[in-house]
């Protein structure tokens, strides 16, 4: 697998379009287009930008095609989510954190008297307490 193919695998793994990927690594979409079409090889600058954006991506895999796509920190046992791209890993871990139950405060003097539902076609409906 050459550099172009590895970048293509990375883009697919991240579930991004070429344009989205270019935006994330801060390069022109045409640059990625030329790389994907085989007209140009990725420059050192492009490879550095990819590695800066995805610090858990293995440089050895990206540049030479050796080893695993995602790396782990030396001395640590691999964790369940180490193979995820950094953005997905953070989102997954955040969603797994325990959420505290919301505390409800009684407000006996307040009652709902009107509900307004707005629709995407710029219309709305109003509902009043006790009126149908």
RAVEN-V502546 format. One record per residue. N is the residue number from 0. RES is the residue in one small letter. D_FIRST is the distance of its C-alpha to the first C-alpha in Angstrom with 2 decimals. Layout:
# RAVEN-V502546
n->[N | N]
res->[RES | RES]
d_first->[D_FIRST | D_FIRST]
This chain:
# RAVEN-V502546
n->[0 | 1 | 2 | 3 | 4 | 5 | 6 | 7 | 8 | 9 | 10 | 11 | 12 | 13 | 14 | 15 | 16 | 17 | 18 | 19 | 20 | 21 | 22 | 23 | 24 | 25 | 26 | 27 | 28 | 29 | 30 | 31 | 32 | 33 | 34 | 35 | 36 | 37 | 38 | 39 | 40 | 41 | 42 | 43 | 44 | 45 | 46 | 47 | 48 | 49 | 50 | 51 | 52 | 53 | 54 | 55 | 56 | 57 | 58 | 59 | 60 | 61 | 62 | 63 | 64 | 65 | 66 | 67 | 68 | 69 | 70 | 71 | 72 | 73 | 74 | 75 | 76 | 77 | 78 | 79 | 80 | 81 | 82 | 83 | 84 | 85 | 86 | 87 | 88 | 89 | 90 | 91 | 92 | 93 | 94 | 95 | 96 | 97 | 98 | 99 | 100 | 101 | 102 | 103 | 104 | 105 | 106 | 107 | 108 | 109 | 110 | 111 | 112 | 113 | 114 | 115 | 116 | 117 | 118 | 119 | 120 | 121 | 122 | 123 | 124 | 125 | 126 | 127 | 128 | 129 | 130 | 131]
res->[x | x | x | x | x | x | x | x | x | x | x | x | x | x | x | x | x | x | x | x | x | x | x | x | x | x | x | x | x | x | x | x | x | x | x | x | x | x | x | x | x | x | x | x | x | x | x | x | x | x | x | x | x | x | x | x | x | x | x | x | x | x | x | x | x | x | x | x | x | x | x | x | x | x | x | x | x | x | x | x | x | x | x | x | x | x | x | x | x | x | x | x | x | x | x | x | x | x | x | x | x | x | x | x | x | x | x | x | x | x | x | x | x | x | x | x | x | x | x | x | x | x | x | x | x | x | x | x | x | x | x | x]
d_first->[0.00 | 3.82 | 6.90 | 8.06 | 5.83 | 6.56 | 10.01 | 10.37 | 9.89 | 12.32 | 14.68 | 14.85 | 15.47 | 18.15 | 19.54 | 20.06 | 20.26 | 18.64 | 22.21 | 22.86 | 19.77 | 20.93 | 24.38 | 23.38 | 21.72 | 24.57 | 23.06 | 24.05 | 22.51 | 22.25 | 19.88 | 17.32 | 18.23 | 17.58 | 14.13 | 13.27 | 15.01 | 13.15 | 16.55 | 15.81 | 13.28 | 13.94 | 16.96 | 17.94 | 20.33 | 17.83 | 15.73 | 19.15 | 20.38 | 17.54 | 18.26 | 21.97 | 21.89 | 19.90 | 21.26 | 20.01 | 16.33 | 15.01 | 14.64 | 12.93 | 10.12 | 10.08 | 10.49 | 9.08 | 6.74 | 9.88 | 12.32 | 13.07 | 12.39 | 16.17 | 18.44 | 22.07 | 24.95 | 25.81 | 28.90 | 28.60 | 27.92 | 25.12 | 26.79 | 26.38 | 25.03 | 22.79 | 19.63 | 20.96 | 20.37 | 23.46 | 25.35 | 25.12 | 26.08 | 29.19 | 30.22 | 29.92 | 31.94 | 34.52 | 35.05 | 35.63 | 38.36 | 41.84 | 43.73 | 47.41 | 49.83 | 51.41 | 55.01 | 57.40 | 60.46 | 63.43 | 64.82 | 67.86 | 69.20 | 66.15 | 65.59 | 63.27 | 65.34 | 62.82 | 59.19 | 57.47 | 54.37 | 52.50 | 50.42 | 47.60 | 50.03 | 52.24 | 54.87 | 56.12 | 58.38 | 60.79 | 62.02 | 65.20 | 66.49 | 69.07 | 68.69 | 66.87]
